[in-house]
């Protein structure tokens, strides 16, 4: 004989329940119910992202300046003059 249709429905409901539990949907809905907590979580996440970007751009800029200074040492015509001028401008701005 065939399977009981309610058995399949119960199995699917159980799978859905497990998946919802894995997604932590209940915790997410609780967080949405508390706007103050949601605001602070997003606020601090934004501060952390901004700080990370600032550090990242600083490190990237330092690496680029270091590479440009090394290119100036190679004394390539045309490119060397352009890079030397660029490094001079950046150095003046840093002082």
Long-range contacts (C-beta under 8 A, 24 or more apart in sequence): 65-90
